[in-house]
């Protein structure tokens, strides 16, 4: 049985796909691998949101998981690969409810 690899570029067809956070453009797809730098649970209206910051050496992006107080395995120091569409709030790049894969420690 084969497993779909969400990091395959062909999944995005002809979209401009960024592989580094520094190259990310709002409203375009991003697939990046980095380290979780910080996490926190925040209130967004009447809902909870788990927020973490992913850094890849070129920049940082805020990952937001709506309706969650935490996400198992995502903690400071965790290496992971994420996929999603980039948004922007002020100067902060964001990806809402990204697909993610926790990578083995190096």
C-alpha positions, 0 to 999 in steps of 0.5 A: 500500500502506498502512502500519499506524500503531501510534500510532492510538488506535483500535488500543487500542479502549476502553482508557485510553490515555496520551499523556504519560508523566506520565499513564501508569498501570501495566497500561495502554497508553502511546503517547509521543513523547520523547527518549532520555536514556540507554542501557545494556546490562544483565544480567538473569539469563543474558540481555542486556537493552538499556535506555534512558530516554525523556523527554517533558517530563512524565516518564521511562519505561525501555524494556527490550528483552530479548535485545538488547545494543543497538537500532540507532538508539536512542541519547541524543538520538534522538527516537522514539515508543513504544507498549506496556503500562506496568509499574512497578518501584519508582518506575520506569515501564517498557515491555518490548519496546515498538514504536518509531519513530525520528522525524526530528530537529527 
